[in-house]
Amino acid sequence: MPVLAVGGVELTYDVVGDGDLVVLVMGTGAKGNVWTLHQVPALVGAGYRVATFDARGISPAPRPAGDAFPRMTIDDLVDDVAQLIEHLGGPAHVVGTSLGARVVQELALSRPELVRRAVAMAAHGRLDEVNRRLSAGERELFDSSVELPAEYRAALDAILYLSPATLRDPANARHWLAVLAFSAGPMGPGERGQREVSAQLENRLAAYGAITTPLLAIGFADDRRIPPFLGREVADAVPGAQYVEIPDAGHFGYLEQPETVNQVIIDFLAGQS
């Protein structure tokens, strides 16, 4: 994969397809290739050139000397995406989820000349108290070197990230639990650094009133990590923004309901909604 040097780190990225550029921004702790299962093929099929990347902390990097995890800010993550867009010949449509949604929103605010249209899935301009305490506990597990058993963590992740509709069928639940257990390794230092970014996030709803980029906030109806009312708040704060709520979808709604999510995104990017 190509590598882009930005702000003292190297970001690995990939670009496929032809047409207007779409940059996909993943959430906390996840690699950019998560998008390749459903979103990249759909967007390429719709005539877009699609860029995915491993964000700061996720791209391979040496561990900082004398530091438990790499230090970064939301501004660092936003600037990384801005430089990637410039490198690839923007402006671009930008789509993000979870922490990636926050990056997209801040990019639309600070660098509107780089963003044609913005899509924020699991959008939020603030974090609710339950999520703040949950995130604090996850950071404490890392800092205390506590590692949960893989099967137990998989069950917790299923509850936190998936819709009850997804887990209702026993065979489907077993499939997802197997996938989550396979990927349930210990939190790495890069993910810990990204989670520290989330801990520092302020309430930005008032600031988002200055966003002029067309923006779509997507909420997932059964999302326990970023409840959909937080996405509606973003849409209400941004002048002219739209809000769509996807039923039977949790925090991983783009994986649970990919056809619905992809069509909503493609219609919005084409100016059809």
C-alpha positions in Angstrom: 0.0 0.0 0.0 1.2 3.6 -0.6 2.4 5.6 2.3 1.9 9.3 3.0 4.1 11.1 5.5 2.0 13.6 7.6 2.8 15.4 10.8 5.6 13.1 11.8 3.8 9.8 11.1 3.2 7.7 8.0 -0.3 6.8 6.9 -0.9 3.8 4.7 -3.7 4.3 2.2 -5.3 2.7 -0.9 -7.3 4.2 -3.8 -9.5 2.3 -6.2 -11.9 3.3 -9.0 -12.4 6.4 -11.2 -14.4 9.5 -10.8 -15.0 12.1 -8.0 -12.9 11.3 -4.9 -14.5 9.8 -1.8 -12.4 9.5 1.3 -13.6 7.0 4.0 -12.7 7.6 7.6 -13.0 4.7 10.0 -13.8 4.8 13.7 -11.7 4.1 16.8 -9.2 1.3 16.6 -10.3 0.0 13.2 -8.2 -0.3 10.0 -9.4 1.3 6.8 -9.9 -2.1 5.1 -13.1 -2.6 7.1 -14.7 -0.4 4.4 -13.7 -2.8 1.6 -16.3 -5.4 2.4 -19.3 -3.4 1.5 -18.8 0.4 1.1 -15.9 0.5 -1.4 -17.4 -1.9 -4.0 -20.7 0.0 -3.8 -19.1 3.4 -4.2 -16.8 2.3 -7.0 -19.8 0.7 -8.7 -21.5 4.1 -8.5 -18.6 5.8 -10.3 -16.4 7.1 -7.6 -12.7 7.0 -6.9 -12.5 5.7 -3.3 -9.7 6.2 -0.8 -9.3 4.2 2.4 -6.5 4.6 5.0 -5.2 3.5 8.3 -5.5 6.5 10.6 -2.9 7.8 13.0 -2.3 5.2 15.7 -3.5 2.4 13.4 -0.9 2.8 10.6 2.3 1.0 11.6 4.5 3.2 13.7 7.2 2.8 16.3 6.0 3.0 19.9 7.0 6.3 21.4 9.9 6.0 23.8 8.9 6.3 27.4 5.2 6.6 26.6 2.5 4.1 27.0 0.7 5.2 23.8 1.1 7.7 21.0 -0.3 11.1 21.9 -2.6 12.8 19.4 -5.5 15.3 19.2 -8.6 15.6 17.1 -6.9 18.3 15.2 -4.1 15.9 14.3 -6.6 13.4 12.9 -8.4 16.2 10.9 -5.2 17.5 9.5 -4.2 14.0 8.4 -7.4 13.6 6.3 -6.9 17.1 4.9 -3.4 16.3 3.8 -4.5 13.0 2.3 -7.2 14.8 0.3 -4.7 17.4 -0.9 -2.3 14.6 -1.9 -4.9 12.8 -3.9 -6.2 15.9 -5.7 -9.2 17.0 -3.8 -11.7 18.3 -3.0 -13.5 15.1 -2.0 -16.6 13.7 -0.6 -15.8 12.5 2.9 -17.6 9.8 4.8 -16.8 8.8 8.4 -18.2 6.7 11.2 -18.0 7.1 15.0 -14.7 8.9 15.8 -14.3 9.2 12.0 -17.7 11.0 11.9 -16.3 13.6 14.4 -13.2 14.0 12.1 -15.5 14.6 9.1 -17.5 17.2 11.0 -14.4 19.0 12.2 -12.9 18.9 8.7 -16.1 20.3 7.1 -15.9 23.2 9.7 -12.2 24.0 9.4 -11.4 23.1 5.8 -14.6 23.5 3.8 -12.7 24.0 0.6 -11.6 20.4 0.7 -15.1 18.8 1.3 -17.7 18.6 -1.4 -20.3 16.7 0.7 -19.9 15.2 4.2 -21.5 12.0 5.6 -21.2 11.4 9.4 -22.4 8.0 10.5 -22.9 7.6 14.3 -22.6 11.4 14.2 -22.2 13.3 17.4 -21.3 16.7 18.6 -20.9 15.6 22.2 -20.7 12.3 24.1 -23.4 11.3 26.6 -22.5 10.5 30.2 -22.8 6.7 29.8 -20.4 6.6 26.8 -17.9 8.8 28.7 -17.9 6.4 31.6 -17.7 3.4 29.3 -14.8 4.9 27.4 -13.0 5.8 30.7 -13.3 2.2 31.8 -11.9 0.9 28.5 -8.9 3.2 28.9 -8.4 2.0 32.5 -8.3 -1.6 31.3 -5.4 -0.8 29.0 -3.6 1.3 31.6 -4.0 -1.5 34.2 -2.8 -4.2 31.7 -6.1 -6.0 32.2 -7.0 -8.3 29.2 -10.5 -9.7 29.1 -11.0 -13.3 27.9 -11.7 -13.3 24.1 -15.1 -15.0 24.3 -16.3 -12.6 27.1 -15.1 -9.6 25.2 -16.8 -10.9 22.0 -20.1 -11.1 23.9 -19.7 -7.6 25.3 -18.9 -6.2 21.9 -21.9 -7.9 20.4 -24.1 -6.2 22.9 -22.5 -2.8 22.5 -22.0 -2.7 18.7 -24.7 -4.9 17.1 -28.5 -4.5 16.9 -30.7 -7.1 18.7 -32.2 -7.7 15.2 -28.8 -8.9 14.0 -28.4 -11.3 17.0 -32.0 -12.6 17.1 -31.1 -15.5 14.8 -28.9 -18.0 16.7 -26.9 -18.9 13.6 -26.2 -15.3 12.8 -25.3 -14.6 16.5 -22.8 -17.4 16.5 -21.3 -16.1 13.3 -20.8 -12.6 14.7 -19.5 -13.9 18.0 -16.9 -16.0 16.2 -15.8 -12.9 14.1 -15.7 -10.7 17.2 -13.8 -13.3 19.2 -11.2 -13.7 16.4 -10.6 -10.0 16.4 -10.8 -9.5 20.2 -7.1 -9.1 20.8 -5.8 -6.7 23.5 -6.1 -3.0 22.9 -3.0 -1.7 21.1 -1.2 1.5 22.0 -2.5 3.2 18.9 -6.1 2.4 19.7 -5.4 3.7 23.3 -4.1 6.9 21.8 -7.3 7.3 19.7 -9.4 6.6 22.8 -7.6 9.4 24.5 -8.7 11.7 21.7 -12.3 10.7 22.4 -11.8 11.5 26.1 -10.7 15.1 25.2 -13.7 15.8 22.9 -15.8 18.9 23.9 -19.3 19.8 23.1 -19.1 21.2 19.6 -22.7 21.6 18.7 -22.7 25.4 18.9 -19.6 25.6 16.7 -21.2 23.4 14.0 -23.6 26.2 13.3 -20.8 27.6 11.1 -20.6 24.5 8.8 -21.6 25.4 5.3 -20.8 22.0 3.6 -23.8 19.9 2.7 -23.9 17.3 5.5 -25.8 14.1 6.1 -25.9 12.7 9.7 -26.8 9.0 9.9 -27.9 7.5 13.1 -28.3 3.8 13.8 -31.5 3.1 15.6 -30.1 0.4 18.0 -26.6 2.0 18.5 -25.6 1.8 22.2 -22.2 3.4 21.7 -23.4 6.6 20.0 -27.2 6.7 20.5 -29.0 8.1 17.4 -30.3 11.2 19.3 -26.7 12.5 19.2 -26.7 12.3 15.4 -30.0 14.2 15.2 -28.4 16.9 17.4 -25.7 17.3 14.8 -28.2 17.6 12.0 -30.2 20.2 14.0 -27.0 22.2 14.6 -25.7 22.3 11.1 -27.7 24.6 8.8 -29.4 22.7 6.0 -28.1 19.3 7.2 -30.1 16.1 6.7 -30.7 13.3 9.2 -31.4 9.6 8.3 -31.9 6.9 10.9 -31.3 3.3 9.9 -33.5 0.7 11.6 -32.3 -2.7 12.9 -28.8 -1.4 13.0 -26.3 -0.9 15.9 -23.0 0.9 15.9 -21.8 -1.4 13.1 -24.8 -0.5 11.0 -22.7 -0.1 7.9 -21.9 -3.8 8.2 -25.3 -5.0 9.5 -27.4 -3.1 6.9 -24.9 -2.3 4.1 -27.3 -2.1 1.2 -29.5 0.4 3.0 -26.6 2.4 4.3 -24.8 2.4 0.9 -27.9 3.6 -1.0 -28.4 6.4 1.5 -24.8 7.6 1.1 -24.8 7.3 -2.7 -28.1 9.2 -3.1 -26.8 12.0 -0.9 -23.4 12.2 -2.7 -25.3 12.4 -6.0 -27.5 15.2 -4.6 -30.6 13.1 -4.8 -31.6 13.6 -1.1 
